[in-house]
Amino acid sequence: MEMDLSMIEIVVPSLGPSEQEATVSGWGRKSGEAVAEDELLVELETDTGDFEIVAPSDGILTCTVLKGATVRVGQVLGYIT
Protein backbone atom coordinates (compact mmCIF):
# COMPACT_ATOMS: atom_id res chain seq x y z
CA MET A 1 0.00 0.00 0.00
CA GLU A 2 1.43 3.39 -0.99
CA MET A 3 1.36 6.23 1.50
CA ASP A 4 -0.10 9.52 0.29
CA LEU A 5 2.86 11.92 0.52
CA SER A 6 0.51 14.89 0.81
CA MET A 7 -0.93 13.51 4.08
CA ILE A 8 0.36 15.33 7.16
CA GLU A 9 0.13 13.49 10.49
CA ILE A 10 -1.12 15.37 13.54
CA VAL A 11 0.71 13.87 16.53
CA VAL A 12 0.75 14.43 20.27
CA PRO A 13 3.82 16.61 20.93
CA SER A 14 6.21 16.33 23.86
CA LEU A 15 4.18 17.52 26.83
CA GLY A 16 6.99 17.98 29.34
CA PRO A 17 9.48 15.83 31.18
CA SER A 18 6.93 14.12 33.45
CA GLU A 19 3.91 14.03 31.12
CA GLN A 20 3.40 11.04 28.83
CA GLU A 21 -0.39 11.11 28.45
CA ALA A 22 -3.10 13.66 27.76
CA THR A 23 -6.85 13.74 27.22
CA VAL A 24 -8.34 15.11 24.01
CA SER A 25 -10.56 17.90 25.38
CA GLY A 26 -11.86 19.10 22.03
CA TRP A 27 -11.44 19.45 18.29
CA GLY A 28 -11.54 22.83 16.52
CA ARG A 29 -13.13 21.28 13.43
CA LYS A 30 -14.93 18.07 12.51
CA SER A 31 -13.53 15.34 10.30
CA GLY A 32 -13.96 16.25 6.66
CA GLU A 33 -13.92 20.01 7.26
CA ALA A 34 -11.39 22.39 5.73
CA VAL A 35 -8.73 23.89 8.03
CA ALA A 36 -6.37 26.81 7.49
CA GLU A 37 -2.71 27.00 8.45
CA ASP A 38 -2.28 28.03 12.13
CA GLU A 39 -5.95 27.31 12.91
CA LEU A 40 -6.65 25.47 16.18
CA LEU A 41 -7.04 21.75 15.49
CA VAL A 42 -7.16 20.03 18.85
CA GLU A 43 -6.92 20.81 22.55
CA LEU A 44 -5.22 18.45 24.99
CA GLU A 45 -5.45 18.38 28.80
CA THR A 46 -2.78 17.05 31.14
CA ASP A 47 -2.39 17.08 34.92
CA THR A 48 -0.14 20.13 34.64
CA GLY A 49 -1.81 22.18 31.91
CA ASP A 50 -3.53 22.47 28.58
CA PHE A 51 -1.96 22.30 25.12
CA GLU A 52 -3.23 23.45 21.73
CA ILE A 53 -2.16 21.94 18.43
CA VAL A 54 -2.58 24.14 15.35
CA ALA A 55 -2.71 23.18 11.68
CA PRO A 56 0.72 23.14 10.04
CA SER A 57 -0.91 23.81 6.64
CA ASP A 58 -4.23 24.27 4.84
CA GLY A 59 -6.18 21.13 4.00
CA ILE A 60 -8.97 18.77 4.98
CA LEU A 61 -8.97 17.36 8.52
CA THR A 62 -9.42 13.68 9.29
CA CYS A 63 -9.73 12.96 13.02
CA THR A 64 -8.73 9.47 14.15
CA VAL A 65 -9.17 9.98 17.92
CA LEU A 66 -12.39 11.03 19.64
CA LYS A 67 -12.90 13.77 22.20
CA GLY A 68 -12.34 12.36 25.69
CA ALA A 69 -9.77 9.79 24.56
CA THR A 70 -6.51 9.33 26.46
CA VAL A 71 -3.53 9.68 24.14
CA ARG A 72 0.24 9.25 24.47
CA VAL A 73 3.14 11.38 23.29
CA GLY A 74 3.84 10.57 19.63
CA GLN A 75 0.39 9.11 18.98
CA VAL A 76 -1.32 10.11 15.72
CA LEU A 77 -4.51 12.11 16.36
CA GLY A 78 -5.46 12.65 12.73
CA TYR A 79 -4.31 13.85 9.33
CA ILE A 80 -4.49 16.84 7.06
CA THR A 81 -4.73 16.11 3.34
C-alpha positions in Angstrom: 0.0 0.0 0.0 1.4 3.4 -1.0 1.4 6.2 1.5 -0.1 9.5 0.3 2.9 11.9 0.5 0.5 14.9 0.8 -0.9 13.5 4.1 0.4 15.3 7.2 0.1 13.5 10.5 -1.1 15.4 13.5 0.7 13.9 16.5 0.7 14.4 20.3 3.8 16.6 20.9 6.2 16.3 23.9 4.2 17.5 26.8 7.0 18.0 29.3 9.5 15.8 31.2 6.9 14.1 33.4 3.9 14.0 31.1 3.4 11.0 28.8 -0.4 11.1 28.4 -3.1 13.7 27.8 -6.8 13.7 27.2 -8.3 15.1 24.0 -10.6 17.9 25.4 -11.9 19.1 22.0 -11.4 19.5 18.3 -11.5 22.8 16.5 -13.1 21.3 13.4 -14.9 18.1 12.5 -13.5 15.3 10.3 -14.0 16.3 6.7 -13.9 20.0 7.3 -11.4 22.4 5.7 -8.7 23.9 8.0 -6.4 26.8 7.5 -2.7 27.0 8.5 -2.3 28.0 12.1 -5.9 27.3 12.9 -6.7 25.5 16.2 -7.0 21.7 15.5 -7.2 20.0 18.9 -6.9 20.8 22.6 -5.2 18.5 25.0 -5.5 18.4 28.8 -2.8 17.1 31.1 -2.4 17.1 34.9 -0.1 20.1 34.6 -1.8 22.2 31.9 -3.5 22.5 28.6 -2.0 22.3 25.1 -3.2 23.4 21.7 -2.2 21.9 18.4 -2.6 24.1 15.4 -2.7 23.2 11.7 0.7 23.1 10.0 -0.9 23.8 6.6 -4.2 24.3 4.8 -6.2 21.1 4.0 -9.0 18.8 5.0 -9.0 17.4 8.5 -9.4 13.7 9.3 -9.7 13.0 13.0 -8.7 9.5 14.2 -9.2 10.0 17.9 -12.4 11.0 19.6 -12.9 13.8 22.2 -12.3 12.4 25.7 -9.8 9.8 24.6 -6.5 9.3 26.5 -3.5 9.7 24.1 0.2 9.2 24.5 3.1 11.4 23.3 3.8 10.6 19.6 0.4 9.1 19.0 -1.3 10.1 15.7 -4.5 12.1 16.4 -5.5 12.6 12.7 -4.3 13.8 9.3 -4.5 16.8 7.1 -4.7 16.1 3.3 
